Amino acid sequence: MFELLLALTAGLIITGTVWGVVRYNDTLHPLVYLLPMAGFIYVYMPVQLYRNGGLQSYFTTGEMEFVQFLILLGVSGLVLGAVYGSRKIRRDPSRVDVLSFVMTDDTRRRLLRLGIILGAIGLLSYSYQLYNVGGFIEAYDSVKGGGWAASGYLRDLDYLIVPAVALVYLSRTDRPMKFDHWCLVGLLSFPFAARGFLTARRGPTFVFFAVLVGGWYLTRRRRPSVPTVAVGGTLIGLLLLALVTFRGQIYLGGSFFSGKAPPTEEVVESSLEWATTPSFGNEYMYGSYVVLNAREKDEHYWGRRYLTQLFVRPIPSSFWPNKYQAVGMEEIKVNAGQLLATDLSEHPRMPKGSAPGFVGSAYVEWGLWIAPVFLFGLGWLYALVWRKTLVEGGLWTVMYLILVSMSVYFVAQSFYAMFYRLLLMGIPPIFGWYLLRLHAMPDRDSLRQKPLSPASA
């Protein structure tokens, strides 16, 4: 039965990915980038772990079947949500969105101005974190280094760089990027490049590529070809695995940058081997554990973690030091509450900071039958913003790039891991959009998409 569930999951992921490309004519449709990442965690990993006996040494057959059945339900919910949210639309590269239809030079200047403002805030936050540890060299001369700020707000403000880059790109819609615009994009992207490549962190590395490349395609209304996406996605995936596998050697002065790095073939082989080594640092193994732990305890949060993030987390700890304990949510301070415990002494074999994947986290939050419904809603959300990007553009394009850049956090960790970042990155651009009156355009119901001339396509 476990093998059948694995095969059904693989078939669903392959079919959904192909459907996203063929039905919607878009290699940046949510199904096309979410499902392959899910396939690596929920098909490739368990297949390899099962073949080498790793799963069987930790879990019983019944436990493995329950987890994989849950995964099949969760992925099905995500796929159905994305299909439902994408209904009645197919990307047509010969048509423009509403904002592009009414774009003026003044609008472009306002877009660029808003991007510079948000980017400056992000860069100031990043610079302040470097200053607190003594500078750039001091921040990255040790394993898992980086800047620091005592306030969580200051630590996270540099994520405003994501909408900032999107706005810079958007200001050049249907026009070539000038040298100074590329310099601005490079400057804004630098913090994520440094944090990703010099501290071996997968999230910032993925954000760097998603914003730099995805932002350009989204605002050009072009799409990478299927071979480009397949090859590029594979290479980025291997890079992310290599960063984690060789994390102990990746820092300024480390052996990875001093000519002592292993050959490329060894890097790839070691990275794939690390990803399928049976341990609770593995997303599939850890995700299985948190699911079975929640089932055994018969406990779920029923949305309380998200309410805590929305209403309690924004309150500075300096004003309310015991805020999580006061609302009965002290568990979220330990592995984001996935273990339903206030410390790791109850689960001594679990590494700190491990991630369960989006299905495991949804189960811990909502249980067996509501988790797929929740994931249906998230698939619908991704597709809704994608559809709005094609039709209306503008602020929706910024929001969609934010979702794309956070997709690795969603798939490999959980929606919980990206929820607060979505609020942080999404709210300031919305306020700026209306303060600069970028919404002041003809009524969209009176506009109709029109064919683009070859020169502007």
N, C-alpha and C positions, 0 to 999 in steps of 0.2 A: 504493500500500500504506500509506503514512503516513496518508493521509486516512482509510482504512478503520480503522486502528488507533485513530485519534482518535475516530472515530464509535463504535467498540466500547467505548472507555473512557468516553465520554459516556453511552452507553446503560447501562453497568454502574452508573455513579454515580447516574443518575436512578432506575433500577430499585431499587437498594439503598436509596436514601433513602425512596422511596415504600413499599417493603416494611417498613422500620423503623417508619413511621407506622401503616400499615394492619394489618400482621400483629401488631405488638406493642402497638398502641394507646398509643404513648408518643413524644411529640416530644422527649424527652430520652434516647431510645435512642441508643447509640453511632453507629449508621449514619446517624442524622438530622443530627448535627452534624459528624461526621468527614468524611463523603463530600462535602458541599457545599464545605468548605474544600479538600479534595483536588481537587474539580472546578475550582475557580478556578485552582489551580496547574497541574494536569495536563490541562486541557481548554481553559479560556478563554485562558490565557497562550499556549500553543503555537498555538492557532487564530489569534490576533491576530498573533503573531510570524511565523507562516507566511504569513499574508495580506499582511503588509507586507514580506516578503522577508528579515526579520531572521534567521530560522533558517538559511536557505539560504546566507547570507553567512558563517556561522560553521561549519556542519556539512554534510557530504555527505548525500545521500539515504539511503545505507545506514546512516550513523551515526544519523540521525533515526529511522529505522525500528527500529533496535536499541533505542534509548532508549525509544521509545513502546511497543514490545513488552514491555520490562522493566516499564514502568509498568503496563501492562495486567495482567501477571502479579502484580505486587505489590499492586495494588488488589484484584484477584480474591482473593488470599490473605487480605487484611484483611476483605473482605466475607464470605467463606466462614467465617472464624474467628468473626466476630461472629454469624452465623446459627447456627453450630453451638453456640456458647456460650449462645445465647438459647433453645435448644430447650425445648419443653414448658412454656412460660410465656407469659402475656399479661397485661399490666397491667390490674388491675381496681380502679378507684377506690373501690369499695365495701368493700374488704377492707384489713385492717391488717397491718403487719409484727409480728414477734414482740416486739420491744422496746416498741412502742406498746401491745401487748396487755397487757404487765405493767408499764407505766410507773407510777411512784408519785411523790409529791412529793419524796421523798428522792432518787430517781433523777434527777429534774430538777435538784435542787440540786447533785448531784455532777457532772452534765453541765456545768452552768454554771460550776462551780468549775474543772473541768479546762479549759474554754474560756478562762477568765480567766487561768489560769496560763500556758497556751501563748501566749495573746495578749500577756501582759505580757512574756514573753521576746522575742517578735517585735518589740514596740514598743521595748523597751530596745535591741535590736540596731539598729533603724532610727535611734533617737535618738543612739546612740553614733556611727553613721556620719555623721550630720549634724554632731555636735559636732566631729568630726575635720576637717571642712572649714570650720568657722567658724559654722555655723548654717543655718537653712532658706533664707534669702535667698541666702547665698553658695553653697549647694548647687545652686540652680536659676536662677542669673542668667547662665548661659552655655549654649551648645549642648551637648547630651548630658551635662549635669551630673549631680549626684546626690551622695550621701554616699560615704564610703569607710572601709574598715577593712583593716589590713594582713593580718589573718587571714581566710582564706576561710570559716572556720566562722562568724565574726561577720558577714561580708557576707551569708551565706545564711540565717542564723537567722530573719530577718524573714519567711521563707516559712511559718513556723509560724502566721502569721496566718490562713492558709487553713483548716487544721483547726480553729483557734480559732473562727472565724466559724461553721463548720459545727456545732460543739458548742453555741454560743449559740442558733442556730436550733433545733437538736435538742431543747434544753431546753424549748422552747415548742411542741413538737409537739402539735397538736390544741387549742392554746390561742392566744388573740390575743397578738401581740407588744406589750409595754408600751413606754411612752416610754423608760424607762431601758435596755431591751434594744435598741431602735433606736439610741439614742445609743452604746451599746457597739459595735454592729455598724458604725456610721459611723466611730467612732474607730479600730477595728481595720482598716477598709477604707481609711482615709486614706493610708497609705504607698503602696499600689499606685496609688491615684488620682493622687497627687502625682508618683510616678515615671513613670507612664504619660503623663499630660497635660502635665507640665512638662518632660519630657526626650524626648518623642515616641518612646517605646518601645512597640512593639506588644504584647510579651509581658505586661508588667505591666498594660497597659490591658485586655487580654482577661481576665486573671485577676480584675481588679476587677469587671467585669460578670458573669463566670461565678460568682464567689463570692457577690456581692450578690444577683443575681437567681436563678441556678441553685440556690443553697443554700436560698433561701426555698421554691421550688417542690418541691424534693426532700423537704424536711421537712414540707411541707403535704400531700404526696401528691397534689398537683394538677399539672397540666401546662399550659403555654401552648398556645393554639390554633395550628393550622398557619399561618394568616395572621400571627399575632403573631410566630411564630418566623421566618417568611419575611421579613417587613418588618424586624423587630428584627435578625436576622442580617445582612441586607443593609446596614442602617445602621451596625452595628458594623464590618462589613467595610470599608465606605467610610471610616469614621473611622480605622481602622488604616492604610489606604492613605494617607489625608491626613496622618497624623502623620509617616510616613516621607517623603512627598513634600515637605512643608514643614518638615522637621526643622530646617533652618537658621534658621527664623523663630520657632520655638516654644521659648521660655524666658521667665523673668520679665524684663520689660523689652523683650522681642522684639516685632517689628512685628505678629505674629499676635495679641497681646493688647493692642495699643495702638490699636485701631480701624483698622488698615491692612491687615487680612486681606482676601484676595480675596473676591468674591461666592461664594455657595454653589455656583452652577453652575460657576464656574471651578475651585473646589476639587475638585469631583467629576470634572470633565473632566481636570484636570491629574493627579489621582491615578490614574485609569484609564490615562492615557497613560504615566505613569511605570511602571506595573506591566507594560506591554507594550513598553517600549523595549528593543531588543536590546542587552544589556550583561550582563556576568558578575555584576552585582549582582542580577540577576533570578533568582529561585529555580529556574525551569525551565531557564534557560540554564546557570546554575552547576551545577545538578544533572546536566544532560547532560554537562557537562565532566568532573565527577568520576567519572561512570560510565565514560566513554570513556577517561579517564586510567587508571583501575583496570584496565580491560580491556586496554589497551595494555601496561601493566606486568605484567599477569597476577599481581597481588598482592591479597590480602585479609587481613583481621585474624583471621578465624575466632574471634571472641568475645574476643580479647585486650583490646580497648578496654573492654569491660564488666567483665572481671576486674580491669583496672587501676583502674577507677572504684570497684569494690567493695572491693578490698583495699589499693590503693596510695594513691589520692587521699585517703582519710581520715587518713593519717599526716601530721601537720603538717610543712611544708617546713622549719621551724626545726630539726626533729630529723633530717630526711633531705633536704637541699637538692637533691640530684641524683637524686631518687627515680625520675623518669620515664626518665632516661638509664640508670640502673642496671638497670632492667627491660627496656630496649630499646624503650621506647614514647615517645621524645622527640617523635615526630610529632604526638601528640595536643595539643601545646601550640600548634600552628599550625592554625587552622580546624578544631579538634577531630579532626585527623588525616585529614580527608576527602581531602586531596591526596596522602597517602602521602609527605609530604616534611617535612623538619625546618625549612625556612624557605621564604619565598615567592620566593626568587631563581630557583627552578626553574619557577615559574609567575608571572612578573612581571605578567601581566594580571589576576590574580585578586585581588579586593579582600579585605582582611583582615576576617574575621568573616562572610563570606557563608555562606548556608545552602543545602543541596542538596535539602531535602524528604525525607520519610521513605523513599521508594523508593530514591533515590540513596544515602542513607546505609546502608540495608540491603544494597544491592549491594556497596558498598565493604567492608562487614563480612563478608558471607557468600557473595558470588558469585551467579551467575544463578539457580541452581535451589534453593538453600537460602534465599535471601532471601524468596521467597513463603511458604515454610514458617514462617520467623521471623515474618513479618507475619500469617500465620494465627494464630500463637500470641498475638500482641498483640491481634488482633481478638477472640479467645476470652477473653483476660484482661479487656478492657473489658466484654464481655457477661457474663462470670461475675460481676464485681463489681456490674454493673447488676442481674442476677437476684437476687443476695444482698441488695441494697438493698431490693428489693420484698418479699422473703420474710422476712428477718431484721432489716433496718434497723440502727439503732444504729451501731456502728463501721463497718459496711459502707457506710452512707450517707456517713460522713466520708471513707472511702477513695474512694468514687465521685466525690464532689465534687472531691477532689484530682485524680483522673484527668480530669474534665471541665475543670478549670481549666488543666491542663497540655496539653490537646489541641492548642492552637495551636502550642506548642513541638514537639509530636510531628509534626504535619502539615507545618508550614512549615520546620522545621529537621530534627529526627530524634528517634528514641527515645533516642539517646545524650544529646541535649540535656536530656531530662527525667528520665533514669534516676537521676541523683544527687539531684535535687530530690525525686523520689518517695521515695527512702530517707529523706531529711532530714525530709520532711513526714509520712511514714507511720509511722516507728518511734516517735517520742515519744508520739503519741496511743495507740498500742498499749500501751506501757508504762504510761501514765497510766490507761488504761481498766482494766487489771488491778490496778494499785496502789490505785485508788479502788473496786475491787470492783464495777465496773459490769457485769461479766459474771455476777454472782451473781443468776441468775434461774431460774425453773423450766426443767427440761429441755425443749429445743425440740421434741423428738420427741413430747412429751406435749401440746404445744399445737397448736391448729389456728386458722387465720385465721378471723375472724368478721366478719360484716357490720358496718359502721359505722352508727351512728345518723345521721340527717340533720344533727344539731347538730354532730357532730364531723367530718363529711366535709370 
